Amino acid sequence: MTGTRLAGTRLAGTRLAGTRLAGTRPRLLYPGPAGLIEHTARYGPPPSGLSRPQREALIAEVDRAGLTGRGGAGFPTARKLAAVAAAHSPAVVVANGTEGEPASIKDRVLMARSPHLVLDGAVVAAELTGAGRAVIVVHRDVREIMDEAAAERARAGLDRVRLEVRTAAGGFVAGQASAVVRWVERGVAAPTATPPRLAQRGLRGAPTLVQNVETLAHLALIARYGAAWFRSAGTPAEPGTMLVTVLGAVREPGVLEVGTGTPVGQLLELAGGASAPPQALLLGGYFGAWVDAAGAPGLPFSSAGLADLGAGPGAGLVAALPVGVCGLAETARVVRYLAGESAGQCGPCRFGLPAIAEQVEQLADRRSADPWLLWRWLGQVDGRGGCAHPDGAVRLVRSALRTFGAELERHAAGRCSGGPAGLLPVPSGSRR
Amino acid sequence: MTRPARLRVDFIACDGRGLCAEALPELITLDDWGFPVVSGQDVPPRLLADARATVRACPRLALGLDAGAGGHDRSA
């Protein structure tokens, strides 16, 4: 299947490959930004004006569909919907299109191509939770597209729900659910403490549903076509399709829509195949894990398929590291970046991540490092933040130490398999 | 009978003053940067009163007691 290149949409510095789909027709992605008329012609009108029993029936349908969050955490969507719907005060919906993960572009590609599907999902979520308002927080690259789509709907008088489009904050932690809420509320993109849960007390104290934009797009389709249709793709345990950003040593890096559980090797093939023999793959994102390339092709890209390796699909990222490039150097760059992206609110993250980054850099640079100290600090930082930022960085480093054991030995002997490649994008000039 | 309880740190509020580790060394130590590492186990009944006092003593109100897992019966 040849990919269609995204026309008429500029995403800063990003070359977008076309939609390629494994084993099923594309559900979410249009070849280009779809206007409201084209969108409605393709999918039919979104369900609206639901009665209370219809709302309850639709939440049950979402539960049967088995939709889980596509932002990285993978929480069951129906449970979040039900929790916010059960609250006693007026709720609010926040669509999360922040996409703070530097290597991921799938949310932007989705919003650029199918803005109305995302807005449909936000409207459906608002109806299901009794919210009168949905705040659509989007990466600045797609702000204009989403503004235009929202304006088009307003002109058509389509929605009873008020849609407000906002530009997301930059920075890695800005996409964390409570950070998005705090950004909308007070212009500070840093996570807040739990409890309270956002479903109980979120935006200005209102019960708040925060959902990733891809999750909302799936929700919009489940509302139209039902659970059985949704489950016709993916695995029985993790149904549906998912968007995956493939980058690194592949011929056509870009975004794919695939059934959940598609083998990792097939994802690389769909991205044009390896452009150089792969050594290791980073799966899930910068919160994800390195896995050795030798065993990777047969692995299903799903939570169940990757759990044994300490990895997961996360935010839908696959990065191929070619042979001859130093995985330790690549990891050191990312960990230094993550250390700089700490919101700086929690001591273990604020002090621990720079200390860990320094040790990983020493390993990468073949300077004398102290592995005992590194392991000690990984243990001291893991699980000790207000959000999962430190946990994610620790997961990445531990997986690197597991996967790049041969490279560690080379470095100990004063050799290195390759210089820093700069394979993984690391934005310069972090916020702090 | 007292309900099982577990210590929890709000790391956003915590400033690493270290009072808690002084007051309750049985269950709280400090990491290499001076921030509390609390036991993930239920607070033993004999230390419950001390744990409550330590929670009250935190100048940042960053230490809390959550419902625990329920002694030996993990399914409770």
Interface residues (C-beta under 8 A of the other chain):
Chain A: P191 T192 A193 Q345 C346 G347 P348 C349 F351 G352 A355 R376 W377 Q380 R384 G385 G386
Chain B: V9 D10 F11 I12 A13 C14 D15 G16 D31 D32 W33 G34 F35 V37
